[in-house]
Amino acid sequence: MGGIVGIQRATRERVEPDEIQHLLQAVRHRGPDDTGLYQGPGVGLGHARLAIRDPGPRAAQPMSDPSGRYVLCLDGELYGTAALRAELESAGVSPDSHGDTALLLATLATKGLEATLPRLRGMWAFALWDERDETLVLARDPHGGKPLHYVERDGEVHFASETKALVQGGARADAASLHASLLGWAGSYGERTLFEGVRAVRAGECVTLRGGRVADRRRAFRMADLADPALRRELDAESDARILERVEAELARSVSAHMESDAPVAALVSGGVDSSVVASLARREQEDLPLYHADVAHASEREAAERFAAILGRELVAVSVSDQDILDNLVRATFHNETPLVYHPNSIPFLLVGERAARDGVRVLLTGEAADSYWLGSPFVVLQPFLDRARGGVEGVQNALHRLLPRAAGLLWPRRRDDLAEQLRRLCFRYFDDEAAAEARAAFAFVEPARARRLHVTTLVNVHQHLSTLVHRNDRMGAAAALEPRHPFLDEDLAKLSINLPGRFKIRLTARFHNPRHPFLVDKWCIRQIASRYVSDDLAFRPKKGFPVHLYRRLRIDPDLFDDGFVAEHFGLSRFALERVAAEASPLWRSHLMLAEVWGRLFVRGESQDAVRARLDGRVTIPG
């Protein structure tokens, strides 16, 4: 893991080391172990290294191939690489390092980009410089597990793992993206960022730079490509026992691959089913596996996590996270997340538990992330078929009234598509949700009836949207703590199996009162059945919590916070208007504005973290 940065110019003018060091300093926390630079004709590359695989100097980056034609900077990890290495060795190619950077570079140099990308498994973002053709390729894994951003300006392209390297000295907010974040969008999927002119390399995308400009952008991989009619028919015909056997085998293989490391590995456990399955399988690989847990005030799951640790025969390292801890670390977490923490306030517990693990020497932290998206663990998703039927009945009556009494019905029940707030949301989101859903429906058009198709589409949409925000959160908070979170549920082969599984293997009726939010319905059916082989039923069938943070609804925010501030300037608010907001807005909405204020002061106004913390001190408080 690490941070990568670079510049390519329209001319062959030299990129000075100080220019690369300036970018590199902004991502240095991603790779505290070492840094490296490369200079070529009109190009400069930099890498900050977190040494996990082959920690010695042989794996230092930027890394050149023996011919000198190619130079590679890699952030992330490749898993299950034995087949790639065997192919190279059979062709007489033996990389100097046993790390994955040398393996990837040799494969790219030998087989080419087009043939290499489909073979990669893991989470990665890389920059590959081809000195002969003078092209620079930026590429990102199918899940977007590792970040990569770029900006074109003045005849050159700058790129970096984190946007803060590209907006040093202050930035201009992208208004639509900022407004979407206030509406609850996490600001971390697709190509969009919260900064004007700064774009993300999309998940599964390759961006080719030539002559200091973007010459080509293409999606090398889409999650919808995993839709497979033959596999869907095969799985539909399988018995429950056989499906459970296949899923467990794939998950066990993935956990084993994700534990490949020359640095210490631990597991993050919440007390929930997903992390319990991952940690149980990891324990078979590493007997002394350390277990870490975030014990969040007002939503503690510590008792369940301790019961799970006792089953594994391991001590639980629990990190207590109070309301004050959340407030004290809000500015720092926003700085690393690079978006207002509206969507994932639980970023802060993740950061704090990661820092404790890093202090103990841990460099790799396994999580249960992605299970909810692939295996449908959201209460709303579980209830959606029933909600749709109820909504359909109500909308049928409303539509009839719209036909008979259009003016009255329009006042009483505005149609969703006519609702101005809904249209604003869609404009701010730039219709990304609609695009993802349309792509998913096209991919699974072969599934009948429509009711069965819906759960496949829901899975793909979850992966495009919510899951991408989670991997963003985990990457940024992990990097801030100088460790690498890994997510076995993101394995490509396991993902393909999950995406094509019929819905009955994810959501099922049950005679037991499983969950107050969806009684008599079991979510993540496969995963819970597998978990019951390792832990007690009360743990295997626990309702999901996920480090919940409810502080925002209870904060007391003084209007003085916004005086001469970012929010007032951005929206053109007078002192009178700010007082009205403080008097009339809900506590949650005031908190959203406070989060935008923190973000704007950090990134648009360029204030230091200390200065922003001082601004919050006494103006944002927790009622006694």
N, C-alpha and C positions, 0 to 999 in steps of 0.2 A: 504494500500500500504506500501511498504518498501523495504528493501534489505535483502537477505538471503545469508548466507555463511556456509561452513562446511568442515569437514575433516573426512574421514573414513580410518582406518589403517588395514593392513593385520593382525596385532596382536591386542590383547586387551589392548595394551599400552595406557595409559591415554593421552588424548589430553589436553594440558594445556590451561588455560584461555587466557594467553598471545598470544597463537597461533591463537585463534579465534578472539581475539580483533584486532590482526594485519590484518586479512582479513576484519574484520568488519569496520575498520577505512576507508578503500577504498570505501565503499558503504554507509558511514554514512549520506551523503547528501540525500540519498533516504528516510531516516527515521530519521528526526531530533528530534522526540518527545521522543524516549525511545530506549533502547537497552536491549537485554536479551541473556543469554547463557544457553546451556545445555551440560552436559558431561555424556556420557555413556561408556560402554565397547568398547574401540577402536574408539569412535566417539565423535565429538564435533560439535555443531550447534550454530549459532548466528543469531540474527535478529535485524535490525534497523527499527523502526516503525514510519510511518506517520499515525497518528490516525485520521481515517475518520469514521469508524463504531465502536460504543461502545468505546469511547475514554478512558474509565477508566481502572483500573488495571486488571479487569476480563478478558480483551481481550489481555493481554500481551503475547508475544511470546518469545521463543519457548513454545508451549502449549502442556501439557500432558493430556491424557484422564484419567478418574477416575481409570481405572485398572492399569495405569502406563506402559502399554505395548507400546503404541504409543506416539510419540512426533511429532508435526507438526510445520513447519515454512512455512508461506504463504506470497507471494507477490501478491498483486492484489485485485480484488473484484469479488464476485459472485452476480449475479442479479436474480431477480424473484425467490427468495428462499422460498416462502411461502409453496409450495408443499413439498419440502424437510423437512421443519420444521414440517409440519403437519404429515408427515409420521413418523418422529421420535417420536413426542408426542403421536401418536396413539400406538406406540410400547413401550411407557412408558419411553422414553428417553427425557430429557429436559436439553439442554445445559445451563450452568451457564450464558453465555454471549449471548446477542442478535446479536452479530457480526457474520460475515460470517466465521471467522476462527474456532470458536467453533462449528458452524453448520457443516462445512466440516469435522472437526476431528471426531465428533460424527457419521456422516454418513459413513466415512471410517471405523471406528471401528465397526460399527453395520452391514454394508452391504458389506464391503470389497472393494478393489480397482476396480476390474473389473466391479462391478455393479454401482459404484459411478461415475466413469469418464463420461459415456454417459449422465448423468443427470445434469452435471454442465453447467451453462451458465455464461459467463463473460470472464474476462481476468485475467489469473492467472498463477503462477509458484509456485510449492511447493516442499518441501523435507519432506518425511514421514519416520521416523525411527521406525522400528519394533524391539523392544528390545528382544523379545522372539526368533525370527528367525535371529536376528542380520543382517538385510538387511535394506538398505536405498534406497528409491525410489525417483527419481527426475522426475517430470512431468510438462508438459507445455501445455497451452490451444491450441485449433486448429488453431487459427490465429497467435500464437506466440506473443500475445499482451504484455506479460511480459517476460523478458529475463532470461536465465539460462545457465551457462557455466561450464565446468569442464575440469580437466586435470589429467591424470594418470601419476604418476612417483614415482619411488623408493618404491613400495609396498604400496602406498596410493593414494587416490583420493581426490583432493580439488575441491570444487565447489563454485560458487558465482553468484550473479545477474549480475555483470559486470566483464569484463575481466581484468580490471585494478587491481582487487584484486588478480588475479592469475599470474600476470606478474610483480609484484612489484620488483623494483631493476633492471629493464631492461628486454627486451624480444628479441626473434629472430623473424624477420618478415617472414611470409609465402610468398615466392616470387611470386607464381602464384596468390595468392589472392591480394597482393599489386599491381601487374601489372594489374590485372583485374580492380582494383579500378581506376587506371590511365586511363583505357579505358572507364570508365563511370559506372562500376558496383558499387553498394552501399556497398557491403561487409557485408550484414546483412540478408541473407536468407539461408535456408538450415542449415547444421551443420558446415559450414566453418566459420573461423574467419581469421583475418589478422596475427595471431600469431601461430608459430609452436607449435604443441602439444595441443593447446587449442581448444576444440570443443564446439559447442552449442547444447543443447538439442533441437532437431528439433520441430517445431510446431506440436502439437498433439502426441508427443512422450513420452514414459516412459523409463527411464534408471534405471536399478536395479544394485546397488552396493552391493557387498558381499566380505568380506575378503580383502578390500582395492583394489578392481579391479572392472571393469565393467563386470558384470556377464550376463547381458541381455539388449538388446535395441530393442524396438518394437514400431511401430506406432499404438497407440490406436485409432487414428482418422486421416482421410485424407479428405481434402476438396472435393475430387472426390466422397467420400461416399455420398455426398448430391445429386448427380445425381439420379433422381427418374422418371422412365418412366411413372408411373401412374399419378404423379403430373404434369409432362410435358404435357400429353394428356389432363388432366383436365384444365390446364391453357390455352392451345391452343384453347379450345372450349369456353372460357369465353369472355364476352363482354368487351369493353374498360371500361365502367362504373363500372363493377363488379371488374375488376382488380385494378382500382384506389382505390376502396373502400377497397379491401383486403390489398393493399400495405400501404395505409394510416393508417389502423387499426394496422397493425404489427409495423409500425414505431412509432406510438403514444404509443403503449404498451412498445416498447423498450426504448423510451425517458423517460417514466415514471419510468421504472426499473433502468435506468442509473442515475436517480436523487436521488436514495435512499442513504442518507448520514446523518451523525450527524454533519457534518462540512459544511461551506458555499459553495454553488454551483453557478457557473457563466457560461456564454457561450462565446465562441470565435466566432466572426462573421467577415467574410471577405468582405461581400457585395455580395458574390456569392450565388447561389441557395441552395447548400447543407447545409451550416451553417444556412442559413435563415430559412429553413424548420425545422431544429432541434431546433433552438432558438424559433421559433413560437410555436411549440408544447410544449417546456419547459415552455414558458411563461404562458401557460394554467395551469401548475402545480404550478408555483411559480410566483406570481404577481410582486414581486420586483427583478426579475432576473437581475443581472448586466451583461452588455455587454462589451466585450473587443475587440480591433481591433489593428492590426499592420499596421501602415501607412508607407509603404516602399518607400523611395525616388526613383524617376524616374518610379515608377509603382504604384502610389497611387490609392487605391480603397476607400479612405475615404468617398468621396461624396456618393457613393452607400451605404456604411455601415451606414452613418448618416441618409440617407433616410429610410433605413430599421429600424433603431432605433426609428425614428419618428413614423413609422407605429405602432410599439409596445408600443409607449409612454414611452420609456426608454432613459436615457442619455447614450451616447456612450463614453467609456473611450478609447481614441485613443492614442497609443504609437508611436511616431514618430521615424523612424529608418533611419538614414542617411547612406551614404556610409562610413563615418568615423566610425559610430557605428558598421557596419559590420566588418570593418578591426580591430577595437579595441577589438572585442569579438571573433575573429576568433580562437585564441589559446584556449580560455576557452571552446568554443563550440566543438572544435576538441577533447579536453580532455574528455569531457562528452560523445561525440558521439562514440569515440574510433575508428573511421575510418577517412581517409582524406575526407574533406567536398567537394568532387567533385560532388556528385550526388544530394545532398540537401543543397545548400547554404542557402536556406530559413529556415534552422535550427535556424539561429541566430535571425531573427525576432520572431520566435516561442519562443525562450528562453527569449527574452526581454519582450514580452508581458506577458509571464507566470510569470516572476519575478514581474512585476507591479501588476498583479492580486494577487500574493502571499503576497505582501506588504499590499494589501488591506484586507487581511485575508481570501482570497479564497483558498480552498483546492481541489476543484473539478472543472474542466473546460471542459464543453461539446464542442465537435467539430463536423464538418460535414465530417470528414475523412472517407474514404472507399466508398463513393458514386461513385466516378469516376471509381473505379475498378469494383464494382459490377453492376453499371448501365451504364458503357461504356461512360465516359465523356472525353476521350482523343481524340483530333482532329485526330491523326493518326489512331486510331481504327475506328472512324467514316468514314474516307476516305479509309480505307484499302480495302474494296471490289472493289472500283473503281481503286485503285492503282494496285491491283492484276491483274485485267483484262488488264490494260495498260501494266503492266510488262509482263504478259503472251504473249501479242502480240509481244512485242519486243523480248522476249526470244525465241519465236517460230522462228523468223527470224534468230536470233543468232545461235540457235541450227542447223538450216539448213546449215548455213555457216560453223559451226564447222564440219559438216559431209562432206561438199564439199571441204573446204579449211581449214583443221584443224590447220595448223601452223599459217597462217595469222589471222584466227579468234581468236586463243589463245592469240595472241599479242594484238589485238585490243579490244577484249571483253572476258577477262578471266571469265570462269564460276565461280559462287559464291563459289561452293564447292572447286574450285581450287585456290581461292584467298588466298595468304599466310596470309594476315592480318586477314581475316575471320577465318582461321584455328587457328591462334594465339589466337584470341578472344575466340574461342570454347575451346581451351586447357586451357586457364586461367580460364574460367568459369566452367571448368570440366564438360561440357555438361549438366549442370543443367537445362538450358533452354529447351534443347531437351527432357530431362527426364520429365519435368513438362508438356510439350506439349503432349508427348506420353501418359502420364497418363490421361490427359484431353480428348484426342481423344478416348481412350478406354472407359472412363466413359460415353461419349455421343455417342457411336457408334450406339445407337438405334435411333438417330434423323436423319431423311431424309427430304429433300435432303442435300447434303454436304454443300450447301450455308447456310442453316438454322443451321447446326451443328457448323459451324465456329464461330458464335457469342457466343455459349455456351463454346466452347473451349477457345476462347479469354478471356472470363470472368474468367475462372478457372486459366489460365496462369497469368492474371493480379493479381489475388489474391495471387498466389504462389510467384510472383516476386515483382512487384512494390509496392503492398500494404504492403508486409512485411517490406519493407524499410521505409515506412511511419510510421508504428506503432513503429518501432525501433526509428526513429527520435523523435516521440512524447513522447515515454517513456523516452528517455534519456534527452531531453530538459525539460520535465515536472519534472523529478526527480531532475535535476540541479536547478530548481526553487522551489523545495519542494512543488509541487502540483501534482495532478493526472489528466491527460487528460483522458476523456472517450469518446467513439465513438459509438453512438447508431446504426449506419449503420453496425457495426460488429456483431450485434445480430445474433445468430445461426439460429433462425427460419426465420428471415428476409433474411438472406443469402441464406437459402435453397429456399425460394420463388424466390429470384432474379436469382439464378443460373439456375433454371428450367424454367424461363419465356421465351417465344419465343422472338426473337430479335426485333419484331415490337413494343414491349412495351419499348424498350430502344432507338432505332434509327428509325427515321421516316423522310420521305420526307415532305417538307412544301413549300408553295408558297411564303413565306416571306424570305428575305435575312437575315437568322438567325445569321450567324457567318462568318466573312471574311475568316476564315480558313476552313470552310466547309459550304458554302452558300447553302441554300435550303435543309439542313439536320439538324434535331433537335436531339441532343444527350440527354441522360437521360430523355427520353420522360415522363415516369411515374412521376419522381421526379419533373420535371418542371410543369407538370399539377397539381400536388398536391400543389406545391408552389404558383401557381396562385390563389389558394383559400385563401391564407394568405397575399400575397404581390401583388404589382402591376405587370403587365406583363413585364414592362421593367426590373424589378429586377428578376422576375422568369425566364426570357429568356436571361439574361446576359451571354456573353461568359465567360469562366473560365479564371482566372488569377492565384490565389493561392500564394500570397506573393512572386512574382517573384523577383529574385535578379540577376542583370546583371553586377555586378561590375567586375567579373573576367576578362572580355574581355578588361577592361580599366585600369587595374593595371599596374604600372611601377615597374619592378622587377630588382634590381641590381644583376648582376652575383655574387657579393661578398657574397650574401646570402648563396650560396651553397659551399663556400670555407670551406674545411675541415668539410663538413657537411654529413648528412645522405645520401642524393641522390648521391653525388659524391662517397661515400664509397660503397653504395649498387650496383651501376652500374659500378664502377671502372673508373670514369671519371677524366681525367686530367684537369688542368686549361684551356688548349687549347680547350678541348672538351666542357667545361662549357661555354666558350666564344662563341663557335659555336652554342650551344643551344640558348644562349641569342640573337645571331644575326639572326638565321634562323628560330627558332620555332615561331609558331603563338602565339599571346598574351594568348589565352586560354590554349594552351599546357604548356606555361611557368607557368601559374597559377596552373595547375594541379601538376607540379613538385614542386612548392612552397608549395602546400597543403600536398604533400607527405613529404616534408622536415619538415614541422611543426609536422606532425604525427610521423615521425621517431625520431625526437629529443625528443619528449615527451615520447614515449613508448619504443623505442629501445635503445636510448642513456640515457634515464632516466633523462633528464633535467627538471627543474622546469618550470611551466607555466611562471613565471616572466622572467626566462632566455630566453625562446623562444620568448616571446614578445619583450624583449630587442634586440634579434637578428633581428627581423623583423623591428624594429624601424629605419626609415631612409632608409632601403633597399627595403621596399615594400611601395609604395606611390600611392596616387590617383592624376592623372594629374589635374591641375587647369582648 
